[in-house]
Amino acid sequence: MTDLLYSETEDDLRAAVRSLLTDRAGTDVLLGRIESGEPYVPGLWKSLAGEIGAAGLLVPEELGGQGASHREAAVVLEELGRAVTPAPYLTSSVVATETLLALDTASAPVAELLAALADGRTVAVLALPLSTGPGTEPSPAGTVAGVADAVAADVFLVPRSDGLHAVTAAEATVAPQTPLDLTRPLAAVTTAAASGIRLADAGATRAAVERGLLAGAGLLASEQLGLAEWCLEETVRHTRGRFQFNRPVGSFQALKHRMAQLWLEIVNARAAARAAADALATGSPDAPLTVAVAQAYCAKVAVHAAEECVQLHGGIGMTWEHPAHLALKRAKSDQIALGSVGRHQDAIAALVGLPAPA
């Protein structure tokens, strides 16, 4: 039977990441960065990726990584979700890394790029729209809009009709776009047809991109879980300290019921997210189904939790100075990232042999 409980190693990793984010990327710092229009906290990625070693969790030790699994990477994403941290972890350390691991890692360009990603020296981004989910056939194009974390990328992995190419940021044109989620910048990326180094042929590229998107969608559920947990904890804290009629508003039955319902949803979301991470870590043949279930459920829970956080904070929740709006925007953005809820529901129907709703 699958053990979805957190191991001691995972708890230690969580404590290290949370401590770093609390010290370096707290609410005041994050809101200030958003106000400045430059969300990435200087030096944070170097500490997270290099000093803690989070960037190389999925990379085998012989390639310069930590040799851990998707379960550990999921814990990092839970903490990044809790803090709504602007960092290219999902895009670089999960999606791009998994895409490269599906290629011939004995190839010098692939091995060198993986080593650079593992120690945090390089950030790589798959040049596809953030909304692209597993099972989607990427269409080669000179300009790709809606690429997440493109402004932080050193290398773009560009799928083309003849295979996968590694294109440096210096060879690409990156035009920032206005995103809903200000903590995950989007941009349009333009690359010339002859630019970059070819890493794989067309057949290997399709399988590699699918692996990267599947891992990204599965671990995105953990980011959504962490975000939902923070929203509930913050709402409980606020309603305990907010008084009306000489009583904490959290003691009112209607509000208790809403928070209790949200707690049940988060417990279920934790099970779904952990199952997806474990299925990816063990290479389970049911991973596509488990990932689709996790995304179809966790995306909605994160949005509900963020909406409740804003509403139960009253007027405070509607202000720019409170981080609730950042959580809501991240949750809404994540709801369509790496495949919409409807797309994942269709995938579930196809995988279990049930007709999709008309």
N, C-alpha and C positions, 0 to 999 in steps of 0.2 A: 504494500500500500504506500502511495506517495506521501512523504512527509513534507508538509507545506510550512511547518514552523521555522522560525528563524534560528540559524545556528549561532554558536558563540562568536564565530568569525564574522558573520554578518552583523551581529550586534555591535561588535568592536568597530567594524567599518562604518556603520551608521553613526556611532558616537563621534568618530573622527571627522566625518563629513559635516555633521551637524555643528560641531564645535567650530570648524573652519568657516562655515556659512554664517554662524552667529557673530563671529568676530569680524569677518571681512565683508559680509554682504547682508547686514541687517536691514530692517525696514527703512530706517532713515537714509541709509546709504543708497538703497535701491530706488526709493522715491526721488532722491536727488539725481541719480543717474538718468532716470526716466525724464525728469524735468529738463536735463541738459541735452537730451536727444542722443546720448551715447550710453546705451544700457550696460555694456560689458564693464565690469569692475576691474580696473587695472591690477594685474598681478594675480587675480583670483584663479584664472585658468592654469597658470604655472603652478600654483600651490595645489590645486585640485588634481591636475593631471600628472604633474611630475613628482611633487613631494609626497602626496598620499598614494599616488600610483593608480588613480581611478581610470585614467585613459587607457591603460593597457590590460584591464581586467579580462577582456575577451581574447587577447592575443596570447598564444602559447609561449612558454618560457624560452624555447629555442629560437623564437623570433623576436625576443626582447621584451615580451610582455609579462604579465603576472600569472598567466595560466589558470585563471579563475573561471567562473561560469556566468551564465545569464542571471543566476540568482543573486550573485554579488552585485552585478551591474544594476539589477532591479532595485536593490537597496539604495544605491547612489541616486537613482532617478526618483525614488520616493522622497529623499531629502531635498533634491533639487526642485521637486514639485511643491513640497511644503513651503519652501522659501521663494517660490516663483523666480528662481535664479536665472539670469541671462547667461547662459553658457552653452557652447556647441557640443554638449555631451551626447545627446540623442543623435544628432546628425553626424558627428564625426566618430565618436568612440563606440557607437552601436551600428548605425546604418552603413556608413562608409567602411568601417572596420570589418563588419560581417560580409559586405560585398567583396572586399579584397580577400578575405579568408576562403571564399568559395572559389578563388582562382588558383593557379599553380603557384603555391608559395615558395617553390624552389626557384622560381624566376627572380632574377636579381632586382628588377624594378619593383616588383610586388613586395619582396622581402624587405627591401630598403624602405619602402613607403610604410609598411606595417611597423617597422622598428621606430620610425620617426613619429608615427601616430601613438605608439605605445608609451613613449616617454614624454609626450606632450609638446615636442618640438614643432610638430606640424599639425594643422587642422585640415581635414579633408571633408568635402561635402559632395554628396551625389547630386549631380545637376538635373534634378527633377523637381516639379512643383511639390510643395509640402503636402498637398492633398492626394498625391499618388499613393495608392495602397497596394498590398499584395494582389497578384493576379492581374495587374494592369500592364499592358504591353506599352513600354515607353516609346514614344514617337520621336525619332531623331529630328532635331531642329537647331538652327543656328542660335536662336534666342529662346531661353526658357524662363518664364516668369514665375514668381512665387517660390523661389528657392530659399529655404530657411538657412540662416546663419551664413549666407554667402559672403557678407561683408567681413566675416572673421576668417574666411577660408584662405589657406595657402595653396591648396590644390583642389581642383574640381575633377570628379570622376564623371566623365561624359559618355553616356551610351550613344553610339552611332550605329548606322546600318552595317558597318564593317567590324564592330566590336566596341570594347570599352577603352577609353583613352584617359590618361592622366594629364590634365592641362593645368599649368601653374596659374596663379592669380595674375601674374604679370602678362600672361598671354590672353587673358579674358577681360571683357568689359563688364563691370558690375554696376548696375543702376539701382540704387536703393528705392524701395517702394514703401508706401504707407500701410503698415499692418494693423489689424485690430489689436493683436497682442504686442504691446510695445517692448516686451521683454524677449521676444523672439523675432528679430528683424528679418524681413523678406527683401529680396532683390531680384531683378531680371538679369540673367547671366547670358552673355553673348560670347561664343567661341568660334573661331575660324575653322573651316572644315579640315584643314591640314595641320592644325595645331596639336600639340601634346604628343605623348608616348603611348603607343598601342599596347595595352596590357593583356587583352584576350580577344578571341574571335567572337563572332556574333552569337553562336550557340552557347558558349561559356558565359557570355555577357548576360543573356536572358536568365540563366539559372542563378548567376551571382547577384543580379539586381533583385530577383525574387527573394533570395535568402536575406539580403539586406533589408528589404521592405518588410518581410515577415518578422524578423527580429525587432525592427523598429516599432512595428505595430504592437507586438507582444509586450515590449518593455515600456511603451508609452502608457500602457494600462497602469504600471507602477507609478509613473509620474502623476497620473490622474488620481490614483489612490492617495498619494502623499498630499496632494492639493486638497482633496476632500477631507482628509483627516485634520489638516490645519484649519480649514473653514469651520468644522464642527467644534474643535477645541477653542478657537477664538470666539465663536458664538457663545459657547457655554461660559467662558470666562467673562465675556461682556454682560451677559444676562444675569450672572450671579452678582455683579457689582452695580448694576443699574436698578434703581429703586423707583417704584411708583406705588402710591397709596401705602407708603411705609413698608413695602415688601419688595424683595428682588423680583424683577419681571420674569426671571427664569423659573420662579415658583408657580407662575400662572399655568393652569392645566393645559390650555390651548398651545402654549409655547413648548411645554414639556413634551406634549404629544408629537409636535413637529420635530423636535430634536431627537426624540427616541426613534422615530421613523427613519430619520437620517442616519442614526447610529446603526440600525439594522441594515440599511443599504450599504453602508461603508464596510461592515463585517462581510457581507456577501461580495463586495468589490475586492476586498483583500483576498478572499479565497480564489476569486477568478484571476486576479493579477498574479498571485503566487503560482497558481496552476499553469498559467501561460509561461512564466519565467522558468519553472521547473521543466515543462515540456520542451522548451528550447534548449535548456541546459543538458537534458538527457537525450536529445535528438529523437524524441518520441514521434512515431508516425502520425499521431493525433495532434501534432503541434499546430497545423493550419486550422483545425477545428477549435482547439483550445484558445488560440490567439483570437480568432473571430468572435468567440463567446466573450472573452475578456474585453475586447474593444467595444462590442455592441452594448455591454452592460456598464463598464467603468466610465465610458464617455458621458453617459447620461447621469450617472451618480455625481461625477465631478461638477457638472453644470448645476444640478439641483443643489448640491452643497454650497456652491458659490452664490447662487441666487438666495438661498436661505441666509447665508452669512450677511449679504448686503441688506436684505429686508429686516432681519432681526437686530441689526445694529441701528435701525431707524435712520434718522437724518445723518448720523455720523458715517454710516455705511455708504452714503451717496457722495461723500466729499473726496476730493483728490488727495487729501492728506492721509486718508486711511487706505491701507493696502488691499482692502476687499475688492476694489475695482480691478486691481491687477490679477487677482485670483479668478474673477469672473471672466475677464478677457482671455486669460490663458485657457480656462476651461472651455470657452466657446471656440477658441482657435483649435484646441486639441480635438474637439468634437468632429472636425472634418480633416484633421491631420492623418496622413497615412491610411486613408480610406474612411468614408463617412459611416455612420451607424447603419444606414440603410444598405450600404455596400457589404458590410460585414454580415448583416442579417441575411442577405442574399447568398453570401458564401456559406453560411451555416446551412441554409436550406439545400444548397447544392451538395454539400459534403455529406449530409445525412439522408439525402434522397427524398426530401420533402419539397413539394412545389412552393415556389415563392408566392407571396400574396400578390394578387392582381393590382 
